[in-house]
């Protein structure tokens, strides 16, 4: 937004921060056990920069700056003898690597989540990955059982 003093001269420009909240609209059944898997997030509830790549399931950073990243995931049908957790992966041009991890979720529907503040560059890619060791028949939760439990939120800090 550009503000002017009435003479036609530009006085100052206000830049709006980019924000995104990407969620999972329905549970994903039969998710892989024993390996980190990219979360099948599919609903851009908010995406001011139109930076969510829904085909590849990652967010492309729209411009250099500081970004607050919040994330969460939950697995259905694990028990206290299993673990479910998640990680934020970052690709700065050489492939995705883990940079932050949520706490262990030790029962069905328990949430693994976290937040991190990062300096990121334009075109860096941010993705949510999750893990469980409960064997076959487990679900990544995205429905009313634990509504809103699986998401990736990104807010540019200006």
C-alpha positions as CSV (number, residue, x, y, z in Angstrom):
1,X,0.0,0.0,0.0
2,X,1.4,3.4,-1.0
3,X,0.5,6.5,1.1
4,X,0.8,10.0,-0.5
5,X,0.6,13.5,1.0
6,X,-1.9,14.8,-1.6
7,X,0.7,16.4,-3.8
8,X,1.3,13.2,-5.8
9,X,4.7,12.6,-4.1
10,X,5.1,9.2,-2.5
11,X,5.6,9.5,1.2
12,X,6.0,5.9,2.2
13,X,5.2,2.3,1.3
14,X,3.7,-0.2,3.7
15,X,4.5,-3.8,2.9
16,X,2.0,-6.5,4.1
17,X,3.5,-9.7,5.5
18,X,2.9,-12.9,3.7
19,X,1.0,-15.6,5.7
20,X,-0.2,-19.1,5.0
21,X,-2.1,-21.7,6.9
22,X,-2.2,-25.1,5.1
23,X,-4.3,-27.9,6.6
24,X,-5.2,-31.5,5.9
25,X,-8.9,-31.7,4.9
26,X,-9.5,-35.4,5.6
27,X,-7.6,-38.2,7.3
28,X,-5.0,-40.1,5.2
29,X,-5.3,-43.8,5.8
30,X,-2.7,-46.5,5.7
31,X,0.3,-44.1,6.0
32,X,3.8,-45.5,5.8
33,X,5.4,-46.8,9.1
34,X,9.0,-46.4,10.0
35,X,9.9,-43.6,7.6
36,X,9.5,-39.8,7.5
37,X,6.8,-39.0,5.0
38,X,5.7,-35.7,3.6
39,X,2.3,-34.7,5.0
40,X,-0.4,-34.7,2.4
41,X,-1.6,-31.2,3.3
42,X,-4.1,-30.1,0.7
43,X,-6.1,-27.0,1.8
44,X,-4.7,-23.5,1.7
45,X,-7.0,-21.9,4.2
46,X,-4.8,-18.7,3.9
47,X,-2.0,-18.1,1.4
48,X,-1.5,-14.4,0.8
49,X,1.5,-15.0,-1.6
50,X,-0.1,-18.0,-3.4
51,X,3.2,-19.8,-2.5
52,X,1.8,-23.2,-1.5
53,X,2.7,-25.9,-4.1
54,X,-0.2,-28.3,-3.7
55,X,1.3,-30.9,-6.1
56,X,4.6,-31.2,-4.2
57,X,3.2,-30.3,-0.7
58,X,5.6,-27.6,0.2
59,X,5.6,-23.8,0.7
60,X,7.9,-21.7,-1.4
61,X,9.2,-18.7,0.5
62,X,8.1,-15.6,-1.5
63,X,10.9,-13.2,-0.4
64,X,13.9,-13.0,1.9
65,X,13.1,-12.4,5.6
66,X,12.2,-13.8,9.0
67,X,9.4,-16.3,9.1
68,X,7.6,-17.9,12.1
69,X,6.7,-21.5,11.3
70,X,4.2,-23.4,13.4
71,X,3.2,-27.0,12.7
72,X,1.3,-30.0,14.0
73,X,0.3,-33.6,13.2
74,X,-1.4,-36.5,14.9
75,X,-1.6,-40.2,14.1
76,X,-4.7,-42.3,14.7
77,X,-4.5,-45.9,16.0
78,X,-1.0,-45.8,17.6
79,X,-0.7,-46.9,21.2
80,X,1.5,-45.9,24.1
81,X,4.1,-48.4,22.8
82,X,4.4,-46.5,19.5
83,X,5.6,-43.0,18.7
84,X,4.3,-40.4,16.3
85,X,6.2,-37.2,15.6
86,X,7.0,-34.7,12.9
87,X,9.7,-32.5,11.5
88,X,10.0,-29.4,9.5
89,X,12.2,-30.0,6.4
90,X,13.9,-27.1,4.5
91,X,15.2,-27.1,1.0
92,X,17.6,-24.2,0.3
93,X,18.5,-25.6,-3.2
94,X,20.2,-28.9,-2.4
95,X,17.3,-31.0,-1.3
96,X,15.1,-31.3,1.8
97,X,16.8,-31.6,5.2
98,X,15.3,-31.7,8.7
99,X,15.7,-28.5,10.7
100,X,13.2,-28.8,13.6
101,X,11.2,-31.6,15.3
102,X,8.1,-31.7,17.4
103,X,7.8,-33.8,20.6
104,X,6.8,-37.5,20.7
105,X,3.1,-38.2,20.6
106,X,2.6,-41.6,22.4
107,X,-1.1,-42.4,21.9
108,X,-3.8,-42.2,19.2
109,X,-4.7,-38.6,18.4
110,X,-1.9,-37.1,20.5
111,X,-0.4,-34.1,18.8
112,X,3.2,-33.5,17.9
113,X,3.8,-29.8,17.2
114,X,6.2,-27.0,17.3
115,X,7.3,-23.5,16.3
116,X,10.5,-22.0,15.0
117,X,11.7,-18.6,13.8
118,X,14.0,-18.7,10.8
119,X,15.8,-16.4,8.4
120,X,14.8,-17.7,5.0
121,X,15.5,-16.7,1.4
122,X,13.3,-16.3,-1.5
123,X,12.5,-19.7,-3.2
124,X,13.5,-21.8,-0.1
125,X,11.0,-24.6,0.3
126,X,9.4,-25.6,3.7
127,X,7.6,-28.9,4.2
128,X,6.0,-30.8,7.0
129,X,7.1,-34.5,7.4
130,X,5.7,-37.0,9.9
131,X,6.8,-40.4,11.3
132,X,5.2,-43.2,13.2
133,X,6.4,-46.8,14.1
134,X,3.0,-48.3,14.6
135,X,2.9,-50.6,11.6
136,X,0.2,-50.7,9.0
137,X,-3.3,-49.4,9.3
138,X,-2.5,-46.0,10.9
139,X,-4.0,-42.7,9.8
140,X,-2.7,-39.1,9.6
141,X,-5.5,-37.2,11.2
142,X,-7.2,-34.5,9.3
143,X,-10.9,-34.8,10.3
144,X,-13.2,-34.2,13.2
145,X,-11.5,-36.8,15.5
146,X,-8.8,-34.3,16.2
147,X,-9.9,-31.4,14.1
148,X,-7.2,-29.1,13.0
149,X,-4.5,-31.4,14.3
150,X,-2.4,-31.5,11.1
151,X,-1.3,-28.2,9.6
152,X,1.6,-26.0,8.5
153,X,1.4,-22.2,9.3
154,X,3.9,-19.7,8.1
155,X,4.0,-16.0,8.9
156,X,6.5,-13.5,7.6
157,X,7.8,-11.1,10.4
158,X,8.3,-7.6,9.1
